[in-house]
Amino acid sequence: MTALTEAESFKENWLNGFVTAYGRSVARVPGAYGVVGRHAPRPGRVSVVIGGGCGHYPAFAGLVGPGLADAAVVGDVFTSPSAEQVYRTARAVDGGAGVLFSYGNYSGDVMHFGLAARRLAAEGIDTRTVLVTDDVASGDAAHPERRRGVAGDLFVFKAAGAAAARGEDLDTVAELARRTNERTRTYGAAFGGCTLPGGSEPLFTVAPGRTELGLGIHGEPGARSAEGLDAEALAAELVRALLAELPPDTDRVAVLLNGLGRTKYEEMFACYPAIDRRLRAVGLRPHRPEVGEFVTSLDMAGLSLSLLALDDELAELYDADCDTPGFRSLTPLVTEEPAVAERGVEPPESGGGRGGLVHELLDRALGEVAGAEEELGRLDAVAGDGDHGRGIVRGLRAAVRAADETGSDPDDPASVGDALLAAGTALADAAGGASGALYGTLLSQTGAGLRHRRSLDTPALAEAVGEAGRAVAELGGAAPGDKTLLDALEPFSAELTEQARAGSRPATALSRAAEVATEAARDTALLVSARGRASRLGGDDRGTADPGATSLALLLGAVAAGVSDGAPDRNRRKGNPES
């Protein structure tokens, strides 16, 4: 935490700042560390009061507003508010129809809210309490009542607030909030601990390359530690932990991917598509997913995944409008859920496609280039920004998917051409940058040159590759000797032409041409770049092979090996011996 956050005055300072900034929506409860919505109290309506320790913004004060909570009471950092504070806040918001208390299942909160409820009852104010117990890491499924409440708070508060807003009585509001809690599950992960206001060290640390799984929201470490997880692996851990716990009577889940205070929104968005795919793979349809910060833990680095198994009534409550400083949900103009493709979620890399020759050969190429991704990045870093390996691998993955979806038959040159056109377009789009454009042009133009051929013989391949090479040179404005991928492509094309003149079969011709391209790529270490930013280094890249030529040689070698191993035969429908 920064010097702005003095320990002794932290609660007072931030709460005053909050009501000053959002005075249009909330007001301070007189004589209490609580806030009440400008819309409340509402005569004849149930009042929903939430609360807990501070350090979790937007929980709890930031969730006060129409359609959600009517008031929130705030304790010190990670500490329950006192019974007196709870009592004063509840009295300030009571509209005569009773008060629903909802908060996480922590002993201090249970005792102080419980004491306040007794005092209110003695004064004739009826109350109900719904504890949030969504964290699957904090207790076994046989005793869910012992679990703590974490980010699932939002689902429970939302259901209670919507039910109260539509005029339900106290018992009904409590029953709906309780049902929401019973159908909500959360699991979290942390990459770094949080630091208390005024503190100099985090409450716990996470070793480099490790991830804490099953953490809470009060600065405690996780239940277990795992090797550092990328977005895909983390999504798998989070979803796996929740699926076994979900009620079986639903095919819809509300989804909350919640940041814990220090995790960038971009990182959470990067993780969400893998979560979406895994939920859909088991027949669950994500309903109005939310990605952002809802229940944080000061400056903890991490996130949690919450799922609410919806029924029709809970879906209606979740969809109801609300407007608070920390969470706003309004009825969308378009209510139909868009198709997966429209949302930009990439399909799995395999399964469900048409496959074919181009798909198999590019898949081989992807394996070779991906295996050299780090080395390609190192080569690029000598004179560039070091992203060539990562970009080309990303582009080839997209090309493989596009070729799979398009399909290709070695006995049908038009289908091979179409698959190469689709693959080239996808590669250029996914990889971006100059290399992506050049690679994409190479594949697309080769495909265009094959579409109207009668067979995939060596002369057809040589002519198509030659035309593609000329297109690449024109687009990039380079020539052989400039230390670009052309220094591997031009020798490959020339050798392929020689092999066509000699009457070689495609497998032989491609193998020989790939060997020439590999040798030419190595020889680029003797050259000095004449194009791009590398050309401005004054010869500093001499002695290092060109990354574009190197990756192209890997691709061409993989394609040649695939043809020699019989990829066309495995994809053949008719058995053309010239393929």
C-alpha positions as CSV (number, residue, x, y, z in Angstrom):
1,M,0.0,0.0,0.0
2,T,1.1,3.6,-0.5
3,A,1.8,6.5,1.9
4,L,-1.8,7.7,1.1
5,T,-3.1,4.9,3.3
6,E,-2.3,5.6,6.9
7,A,-3.4,2.7,9.1
8,E,-5.2,4.6,11.9
9,S,-7.3,6.8,9.6
10,F,-7.7,4.4,6.7
11,K,-11.4,3.6,7.2
12,E,-12.5,7.1,8.0
13,N,-10.6,8.6,5.1
14,W,-11.7,6.3,2.4
15,L,-15.3,6.2,3.5
16,N,-15.5,10.0,3.6
17,G,-13.9,10.1,0.1
18,F,-16.4,7.5,-1.2
19,V,-19.5,9.4,0.0
20,T,-18.0,12.7,-1.3
21,A,-17.3,11.3,-4.7
22,Y,-20.7,9.4,-4.9
23,G,-22.9,11.7,-3.0
24,R,-25.4,11.6,-5.8
25,S,-25.9,7.9,-5.0
26,V,-25.1,7.4,-1.3
27,A,-24.9,9.2,2.0
28,R,-23.1,8.6,5.2
29,V,-25.2,7.1,8.1
30,P,-25.1,9.7,10.9
31,G,-22.8,8.6,13.7
32,A,-21.9,5.3,12.0
33,Y,-19.4,3.8,9.6
34,G,-22.2,3.0,7.2
35,V,-23.6,4.2,3.9
36,V,-27.2,4.4,2.8
37,G,-28.5,4.7,-0.7
38,R,-30.2,7.9,-1.7
39,H,-33.2,5.7,-2.8
40,A,-33.7,4.4,0.7
41,P,-35.5,3.9,3.0
42,R,-38.5,2.8,1.0
43,P,-41.7,2.7,3.0
44,G,-43.3,-0.7,3.0
45,R,-40.4,-2.4,1.3
46,V,-37.8,-4.8,2.8
47,S,-34.4,-3.2,3.4
48,V,-31.3,-5.2,2.5
49,V,-28.3,-4.4,4.6
50,I,-24.9,-5.9,3.8
51,G,-21.5,-5.4,5.3
52,G,-18.1,-6.6,6.6
53,G,-14.6,-5.3,7.0
54,C,-13.2,-2.9,4.6
55,G,-10.4,-3.7,2.1
56,H,-12.8,-5.4,-0.3
57,Y,-14.1,-2.5,-2.4
58,P,-16.5,-2.4,-4.2
59,A,-17.8,-4.8,-1.5
60,F,-19.5,-3.6,0.5
61,A,-20.3,0.1,0.3
62,G,-19.9,0.2,-3.4
63,L,-22.8,-2.2,-3.8
64,V,-25.4,0.1,-2.3
65,G,-28.0,1.4,-4.8
66,P,-31.3,0.8,-6.4
67,G,-31.8,-2.9,-7.2
68,L,-29.0,-4.1,-4.9
69,A,-28.3,-3.2,-1.3
70,D,-30.1,-0.4,0.6
71,A,-27.2,0.1,3.0
72,A,-23.8,-1.2,4.0
73,V,-22.0,-1.1,7.3
74,V,-18.2,-1.1,7.2
75,G,-15.6,-2.4,9.7
76,D,-11.9,-1.9,10.0
77,V,-9.7,-3.7,7.5
78,F,-10.7,-7.3,7.4
79,T,-12.6,-6.9,10.6
80,S,-16.3,-7.1,11.4
81,P,-18.2,-3.9,12.1
82,S,-19.4,-3.6,15.7
83,A,-23.0,-4.4,16.7
84,E,-23.6,-0.7,17.4
85,Q,-22.6,0.2,13.9
86,V,-24.8,-2.5,12.4
87,Y,-27.7,-1.4,14.5
88,R,-27.4,2.3,13.6
89,T,-27.1,1.5,9.9
90,A,-30.1,-0.8,9.9
91,R,-32.3,1.7,11.8
92,A,-31.3,4.4,9.3
93,V,-32.6,2.4,6.4
94,D,-35.6,0.5,7.9
95,G,-38.8,1.1,5.8
96,G,-41.2,-0.7,8.1
97,A,-41.2,-4.1,6.3
98,G,-38.2,-5.6,8.0
99,V,-34.5,-5.9,7.4
100,L,-32.5,-8.6,5.6
101,F,-28.9,-8.9,6.8
102,S,-26.5,-10.7,4.4
103,Y,-22.7,-11.0,4.8
104,G,-19.9,-13.5,4.7
105,N,-19.8,-16.4,7.2
106,Y,-17.1,-15.1,9.6
107,S,-17.4,-15.4,13.3
108,G,-17.0,-11.7,14.1
109,D,-19.6,-10.7,11.6
110,V,-22.0,-13.4,12.8
111,M,-21.7,-12.3,16.4
112,H,-22.0,-8.5,15.8
113,F,-24.8,-8.7,13.2
114,G,-26.5,-11.2,15.5
115,L,-26.3,-8.8,18.4
116,A,-27.7,-6.0,16.3
117,A,-30.6,-8.2,15.1
118,R,-31.5,-9.0,18.7
119,R,-31.6,-5.3,19.6
120,L,-33.7,-4.5,16.6
121,A,-36.1,-7.3,17.4
122,A,-36.5,-5.9,20.9
123,E,-37.6,-2.6,19.3
124,G,-40.1,-4.3,17.0
125,I,-38.0,-4.4,13.8
126,D,-38.1,-7.8,12.2
127,T,-34.9,-9.2,10.7
128,R,-33.7,-12.2,8.8
129,T,-30.1,-13.2,8.1
130,V,-28.6,-15.0,5.1
131,L,-24.9,-16.0,5.5
132,V,-22.9,-16.4,2.3
133,T,-21.0,-19.7,2.2
134,D,-19.7,-20.0,-1.4
135,D,-16.0,-20.7,-1.0
136,V,-15.5,-24.4,-1.8
137,A,-11.9,-24.3,-0.6
138,S,-12.9,-23.5,3.0
139,G,-14.8,-26.6,3.9
140,D,-16.1,-29.9,2.6
141,A,-19.4,-30.3,0.7
142,A,-20.9,-32.3,3.6
143,H,-20.9,-29.2,5.8
144,P,-21.4,-26.2,3.5
145,E,-22.7,-24.1,6.4
146,R,-19.1,-24.0,7.7
147,R,-17.7,-22.4,4.6
148,R,-16.7,-18.8,4.3
149,G,-18.2,-16.2,2.0
150,V,-16.1,-14.7,-0.8
151,A,-17.0,-13.2,-4.2
152,G,-20.3,-15.1,-4.4
153,D,-21.5,-12.4,-2.0
154,L,-22.5,-10.4,-5.1
155,F,-24.9,-13.0,-6.4
156,V,-26.6,-13.3,-3.0
157,F,-26.8,-9.5,-2.5
158,K,-28.1,-9.1,-6.1
159,A,-30.9,-11.6,-5.6
160,A,-32.0,-10.1,-2.3
161,G,-31.9,-6.6,-3.6
162,A,-33.9,-7.5,-6.7
163,A,-36.5,-9.4,-4.7
164,A,-36.9,-6.5,-2.2
165,A,-37.2,-4.0,-5.1
166,R,-40.1,-5.9,-6.6
167,G,-41.9,-5.8,-3.3
168,E,-41.5,-9.3,-1.9
169,D,-42.0,-9.8,1.9
170,L,-39.2,-10.4,4.3
171,D,-39.5,-14.2,4.3
172,T,-39.6,-14.4,0.6
173,V,-36.6,-12.1,0.2
174,A,-34.6,-14.2,2.7
175,E,-35.7,-17.5,1.0
176,L,-34.5,-16.3,-2.4
177,A,-31.2,-15.0,-1.1
178,R,-30.7,-18.4,0.7
179,R,-31.5,-20.3,-2.4
180,T,-29.0,-18.2,-4.3
181,N,-26.3,-18.9,-1.7
182,E,-27.0,-22.7,-1.9
183,R,-26.5,-22.6,-5.6
184,T,-23.4,-20.4,-5.7
185,R,-19.8,-21.8,-5.6
186,T,-16.4,-19.9,-5.7
187,Y,-12.8,-20.9,-6.0
188,G,-9.8,-18.5,-6.1
189,A,-6.1,-18.2,-7.0
190,A,-3.4,-15.8,-5.9
191,F,-0.1,-14.8,-7.5
192,G,0.9,-12.4,-4.7
193,G,-0.2,-11.4,-1.2
194,C,-1.8,-8.1,0.0
195,T,-0.3,-5.5,2.3
196,L,-2.3,-3.9,5.1
197,P,-2.5,-0.1,5.2
198,G,0.6,1.3,6.8
199,G,2.4,-2.0,6.4
200,S,5.7,-2.5,4.5
201,E,5.4,-6.2,3.8
202,P,2.6,-8.4,2.3
203,L,0.8,-10.8,4.6
204,F,2.1,-13.7,2.6
205,T,4.3,-14.1,-0.5
206,V,4.1,-16.4,-3.4
207,A,7.3,-17.9,-4.7
208,P,8.3,-17.0,-8.3
209,G,6.7,-19.4,-10.7
210,R,4.0,-20.6,-8.2
211,T,0.3,-20.0,-7.8
212,E,-1.7,-20.3,-4.6
213,L,-5.0,-22.0,-5.0
214,G,-8.0,-21.9,-2.7
215,L,-7.2,-18.6,-1.1
216,G,-9.6,-16.4,0.9
217,I,-10.1,-12.6,0.8
218,H,-8.5,-11.7,4.2
219,G,-4.9,-11.9,3.2
220,E,-4.5,-15.6,3.9
221,P,-2.6,-17.9,1.6
222,G,-4.2,-20.6,-0.4
223,A,-5.0,-24.2,0.5
224,R,-2.3,-25.5,-1.8
225,S,0.4,-24.3,-4.1
226,A,0.9,-25.2,-7.7
227,E,3.4,-24.5,-10.5
228,G,2.8,-21.2,-12.2
229,L,-0.3,-21.4,-14.4
230,D,-0.9,-19.7,-17.7
231,A,-4.5,-18.6,-18.6
232,E,-5.5,-21.9,-20.0
233,A,-4.2,-23.9,-17.0
234,L,-5.6,-21.5,-14.5
235,A,-9.1,-21.7,-16.2
236,A,-8.9,-25.4,-16.0
237,E,-8.1,-25.4,-12.3
238,L,-10.9,-22.9,-11.5
239,V,-13.6,-24.7,-13.5
240,R,-12.6,-28.1,-12.3
241,A,-12.9,-27.1,-8.7
242,L,-16.5,-25.9,-9.2
243,L,-18.1,-28.3,-11.5
244,A,-18.4,-31.2,-9.1
245,E,-20.1,-28.9,-6.6
246,L,-22.8,-27.4,-8.8
247,P,-26.4,-28.6,-8.5
248,P,-27.2,-30.9,-11.5
249,D,-30.6,-29.3,-12.3
250,T,-29.4,-26.5,-14.5
251,D,-27.9,-25.7,-17.8
252,R,-27.3,-22.0,-17.1
253,V,-24.8,-20.4,-14.8
254,A,-24.2,-16.8,-13.9
255,V,-20.4,-16.3,-14.1
256,L,-18.3,-13.9,-12.1
257,L,-14.6,-13.7,-12.8
258,N,-13.4,-11.5,-10.0
259,G,-10.1,-9.6,-9.6
260,L,-8.7,-9.4,-6.1
261,G,-7.2,-5.9,-6.4
262,R,-4.0,-6.0,-8.4
263,T,-4.8,-8.2,-11.4
264,K,-5.2,-6.3,-14.6
265,Y,-8.5,-6.4,-16.3
266,E,-6.7,-7.4,-19.5
267,E,-5.3,-10.5,-17.7
268,M,-8.7,-11.5,-16.5
269,F,-10.2,-11.1,-20.0
270,A,-7.3,-13.2,-21.4
271,C,-8.4,-16.0,-18.9
272,Y,-12.1,-15.8,-19.6
273,P,-12.4,-17.5,-23.0
274,A,-10.9,-20.7,-21.7
275,I,-13.4,-20.6,-18.8
276,D,-16.3,-20.1,-21.3
277,R,-15.1,-23.0,-23.5
278,R,-14.8,-25.4,-20.5
279,L,-18.3,-24.5,-19.2
280,R,-19.9,-25.0,-22.6
281,A,-18.0,-28.3,-23.1
282,V,-19.9,-29.8,-20.2
283,G,-23.3,-28.4,-21.3
284,L,-23.4,-25.2,-19.2
285,R,-24.4,-21.9,-20.8
286,P,-22.8,-18.8,-19.3
287,H,-25.5,-16.3,-18.6
288,R,-24.5,-12.6,-18.5
289,P,-20.9,-13.2,-17.5
290,E,-19.1,-10.4,-15.6
291,V,-15.4,-9.8,-15.5
292,G,-14.0,-7.2,-13.1
293,E,-13.4,-6.3,-9.5
294,F,-16.3,-7.0,-7.2
295,V,-14.9,-8.4,-3.9
296,T,-11.3,-7.6,-3.6
297,S,-8.6,-8.1,-0.9
298,L,-6.7,-4.8,-0.8
299,D,-3.9,-5.1,-3.3
300,M,-3.8,-8.9,-3.7
301,A,-2.7,-10.2,-7.0
302,G,-5.2,-12.9,-8.0
303,L,-8.7,-13.7,-9.1
304,S,-11.6,-16.0,-8.3
305,L,-14.3,-17.7,-10.3
306,S,-17.9,-17.8,-9.0
307,L,-20.7,-19.7,-10.6
308,L,-24.4,-19.5,-9.8
309,A,-26.6,-22.4,-11.0
310,L,-29.6,-20.5,-12.2
311,D,-33.3,-21.5,-12.3
312,D,-35.9,-19.3,-14.0
313,E,-36.7,-17.2,-10.9
314,L,-33.0,-16.6,-10.0
315,A,-32.2,-15.7,-13.6
316,E,-35.0,-13.1,-13.4
317,L,-33.6,-11.6,-10.2
318,Y,-30.1,-11.6,-11.6
319,D,-31.2,-9.9,-14.8
320,A,-33.1,-7.2,-12.9
321,D,-31.7,-3.7,-13.2
322,C,-29.4,-2.3,-10.5
323,D,-27.3,0.9,-10.3
324,T,-24.6,1.2,-7.7
325,P,-21.1,2.9,-7.7
326,G,-19.4,-0.4,-7.9
327,F,-21.8,-2.5,-10.0
328,R,-24.3,-1.5,-12.6
329,S,-26.5,-3.9,-14.5
330,L,-29.2,-2.6,-16.9
331,T,-31.4,-4.5,-19.3
332,P,-29.5,-4.7,-22.6
333,L,-31.1,-3.6,-25.8
334,V,-30.3,-7.0,-27.3
335,T,-31.5,-9.8,-25.1
336,E,-30.5,-12.8,-27.3
337,E,-27.2,-14.2,-26.4
338,P,-24.8,-13.9,-29.4
339,A,-23.3,-17.0,-30.9
340,V,-19.9,-18.1,-29.8
341,A,-18.3,-17.0,-33.1
342,E,-19.9,-13.6,-32.8
343,R,-18.3,-13.1,-29.4
344,G,-14.9,-13.8,-30.9
345,V,-14.3,-17.0,-28.8
346,E,-11.9,-19.1,-30.7
347,P,-13.0,-22.7,-31.3
348,P,-10.8,-25.6,-30.0
349,E,-7.8,-26.3,-32.1
350,S,-8.9,-29.8,-33.0
351,G,-12.1,-31.8,-33.3
352,G,-15.2,-31.2,-35.3
353,G,-13.3,-30.0,-38.4
354,R,-12.9,-31.4,-41.9
355,G,-9.1,-32.0,-41.7
356,G,-7.3,-32.8,-44.9
357,L,-3.9,-32.5,-46.5
358,V,-3.3,-28.8,-45.8
359,H,-4.4,-29.2,-42.2
360,E,-2.1,-32.1,-41.6
361,L,0.9,-30.4,-43.2
362,L,0.4,-27.1,-41.4
363,D,-0.1,-28.9,-38.1
364,R,3.3,-30.6,-38.6
365,A,4.8,-27.2,-39.4
366,L,3.2,-25.7,-36.2
367,G,4.9,-28.4,-34.1
368,E,8.3,-27.7,-35.6
369,V,8.0,-23.9,-35.3
370,A,6.5,-24.0,-31.8
371,G,9.4,-26.1,-30.7
372,A,11.8,-23.4,-31.8
373,E,9.7,-20.4,-30.5
374,E,12.1,-19.4,-27.9
375,E,15.1,-19.6,-30.2
376,L,13.3,-17.6,-32.9
377,G,12.5,-14.9,-30.3
378,R,16.2,-14.8,-29.4
379,L,17.2,-14.4,-33.0
380,D,14.7,-11.6,-33.4
381,A,15.8,-9.8,-30.3
382,V,19.2,-9.2,-31.7
383,A,17.9,-6.7,-34.2
384,G,14.1,-6.5,-33.4
385,D,11.6,-6.7,-30.6
386,G,11.9,-10.4,-30.0
387,D,8.4,-11.4,-30.8
388,H,8.9,-13.3,-34.1
389,G,8.6,-16.7,-32.6
390,R,5.5,-15.9,-30.6
391,G,3.8,-14.2,-33.5
392,I,4.4,-16.9,-36.1
393,V,3.3,-19.6,-33.7
394,R,0.1,-17.7,-33.0
395,G,-0.4,-17.2,-36.7
396,L,0.2,-20.9,-37.5
397,R,-2.3,-22.0,-34.9
398,A,-4.9,-19.9,-36.6
399,A,-3.8,-21.2,-40.0
400,V,-4.2,-24.8,-38.7
401,R,-7.7,-24.1,-37.5
402,A,-8.7,-22.4,-40.7
403,A,-7.3,-25.3,-42.8
404,D,-9.2,-27.8,-40.6
405,E,-12.5,-26.0,-41.0
406,T,-12.0,-25.6,-44.8
407,G,-10.9,-29.2,-45.5
408,S,-8.7,-30.3,-48.4
409,D,-8.3,-33.3,-50.6
410,P,-5.0,-34.1,-52.4
411,D,-6.9,-35.3,-55.4
412,D,-8.8,-31.9,-55.6
413,P,-6.3,-29.1,-56.2
414,A,-9.2,-26.5,-55.8
415,S,-9.8,-27.7,-52.3
416,V,-6.1,-27.5,-51.5
417,G,-6.0,-24.0,-52.9
418,D,-9.0,-22.9,-50.9
419,A,-7.5,-24.3,-47.7
420,L,-4.2,-22.5,-48.3
421,L,-6.1,-19.3,-49.0
422,A,-8.1,-19.6,-45.8
423,A,-4.9,-20.5,-43.8
424,G,-3.0,-17.6,-45.2
425,T,-5.7,-15.1,-44.4
426,A,-6.1,-16.5,-40.8
427,L,-2.3,-16.5,-40.3
428,A,-1.9,-12.8,-41.3
429,D,-4.9,-11.8,-39.2
430,A,-3.6,-13.7,-36.1
431,A,0.1,-13.0,-36.3
432,G,0.0,-9.4,-37.4
433,G,3.1,-7.4,-38.1
434,A,5.3,-7.6,-41.2
435,S,6.1,-11.3,-40.8
436,G,2.4,-12.2,-40.5
437,A,1.6,-10.3,-43.7
438,L,4.5,-12.0,-45.6
439,Y,3.7,-15.5,-44.4
440,G,0.0,-14.9,-45.0
441,T,0.8,-13.8,-48.6
442,L,3.0,-16.8,-49.2
443,L,0.3,-19.3,-48.2
444,S,-2.6,-17.4,-49.8
445,Q,-0.8,-16.8,-53.1
446,T,0.4,-20.4,-53.3
447,G,-3.2,-21.5,-52.8
448,A,-4.4,-19.1,-55.5
449,G,-1.9,-20.6,-57.9
450,L,-3.1,-24.2,-57.2
451,R,-6.9,-23.6,-57.3
452,H,-7.2,-24.1,-61.1
453,R,-4.6,-26.8,-61.5
454,R,-5.6,-30.3,-62.6
455,S,-3.2,-32.1,-60.3
456,L,-0.7,-31.3,-57.5
457,D,2.3,-32.4,-59.5
458,T,5.8,-30.8,-59.2
459,P,5.4,-28.3,-62.0
460,A,2.2,-27.0,-60.5
461,L,3.8,-26.7,-57.1
462,A,6.9,-24.9,-58.6
463,E,4.9,-22.4,-60.5
464,A,2.5,-21.6,-57.6
465,V,5.4,-21.2,-55.2
466,G,7.2,-19.0,-57.7
467,E,4.2,-16.7,-58.1
468,A,3.8,-16.5,-54.3
469,G,7.5,-15.7,-53.9
470,R,7.2,-12.8,-56.3
471,A,4.1,-11.5,-54.4
472,V,6.1,-11.7,-51.2
473,A,9.0,-9.8,-52.6
474,E,6.7,-7.1,-54.1
475,L,4.8,-6.7,-50.8
476,G,7.9,-6.5,-48.6
477,G,10.0,-4.5,-51.0
478,A,12.9,-6.8,-50.4
479,A,15.3,-8.8,-52.6
480,P,17.5,-11.8,-52.0
481,G,20.5,-10.8,-49.9
482,D,18.6,-8.3,-47.8
483,K,18.5,-10.8,-44.9
484,T,14.8,-11.6,-44.9
485,L,12.7,-14.7,-45.3
486,L,13.2,-14.3,-49.1
487,D,16.7,-15.6,-48.6
488,A,15.2,-19.0,-47.8
489,L,12.1,-18.7,-50.0
490,E,13.9,-17.8,-53.2
491,P,16.4,-20.8,-53.1
492,F,13.5,-23.1,-52.2
493,S,11.5,-21.8,-55.2
494,A,14.5,-22.1,-57.5
495,E,15.3,-25.6,-56.5
496,L,11.6,-26.6,-56.8
497,T,11.7,-25.3,-60.4
498,E,14.9,-27.3,-61.1
499,Q,13.3,-30.5,-59.7
500,A,10.2,-29.9,-61.9
501,R,12.4,-29.7,-65.0
502,A,14.1,-32.9,-63.9
503,G,10.7,-34.7,-63.6
504,S,11.0,-35.3,-59.9
505,R,7.9,-36.4,-57.9
506,P,6.5,-33.9,-55.4
507,A,7.9,-35.7,-52.4
508,T,11.5,-35.8,-53.8
509,A,11.3,-32.3,-55.1
510,L,10.0,-30.8,-51.8
511,S,12.5,-32.6,-49.7
512,R,15.4,-31.4,-51.8
513,A,14.1,-27.9,-52.0
514,A,13.6,-27.8,-48.2
515,E,17.2,-28.9,-47.7
516,V,18.3,-26.0,-49.8
517,A,16.1,-23.6,-47.9
518,T,17.5,-24.8,-44.6
519,E,21.1,-24.3,-45.7
520,A,20.2,-20.8,-47.1
521,A,18.6,-19.8,-43.8
522,R,21.7,-20.7,-41.9
523,D,23.8,-18.7,-44.4
524,T,21.8,-15.5,-43.6
525,A,24.1,-15.3,-40.5
526,L,26.7,-14.0,-43.0
527,L,24.5,-11.2,-44.1
528,V,23.7,-7.7,-42.7
529,S,20.1,-6.6,-42.7
530,A,19.1,-4.2,-45.4
531,R,15.4,-3.9,-44.5
532,G,13.4,-2.8,-41.4
533,R,14.7,-1.7,-38.1
534,A,17.6,-4.2,-38.2
535,S,19.1,-2.3,-41.2
536,R,19.8,0.7,-38.9
537,L,22.0,-1.3,-36.5
538,G,25.1,-0.9,-38.7
539,G,26.0,-4.5,-39.1
540,D,25.3,-5.5,-35.5
541,D,23.2,-8.5,-36.6
542,R,26.0,-10.1,-38.6
543,G,26.7,-13.6,-37.2
544,T,23.0,-14.2,-36.4
545,A,20.6,-16.0,-38.7
546,D,17.5,-14.1,-39.9
547,P,14.5,-15.2,-37.8
548,G,12.1,-15.1,-40.7
549,A,14.3,-17.2,-42.9
550,T,14.8,-19.6,-40.1
551,S,11.2,-20.1,-39.3
552,L,10.3,-20.5,-42.9
553,A,12.9,-23.2,-43.3
554,L,11.4,-25.0,-40.4
555,L,8.0,-24.8,-42.0
556,L,9.1,-25.9,-45.4
557,G,11.1,-28.8,-43.8
558,A,8.0,-30.0,-41.9
559,V,5.8,-29.8,-45.0
560,A,8.4,-31.8,-47.0
561,A,8.7,-34.4,-44.3
562,G,4.9,-34.7,-44.1
563,V,4.6,-35.3,-47.9
564,S,7.5,-37.8,-47.8
565,D,5.8,-39.7,-44.9
566,G,2.7,-40.1,-46.9
567,A,0.4,-37.3,-45.8
568,P,-1.3,-37.2,-49.2
569,D,-1.9,-40.9,-49.1
570,R,-3.6,-40.7,-45.7
571,N,-5.9,-37.9,-47.0
572,R,-6.5,-39.5,-50.4
573,R,-9.9,-40.5,-51.6
574,K,-9.1,-41.6,-55.1
575,G,-5.4,-42.6,-55.1
576,N,-3.7,-40.3,-57.7
577,P,-0.1,-41.5,-57.9
578,E,1.1,-38.0,-59.0
579,S,0.0,-36.4,-55.7
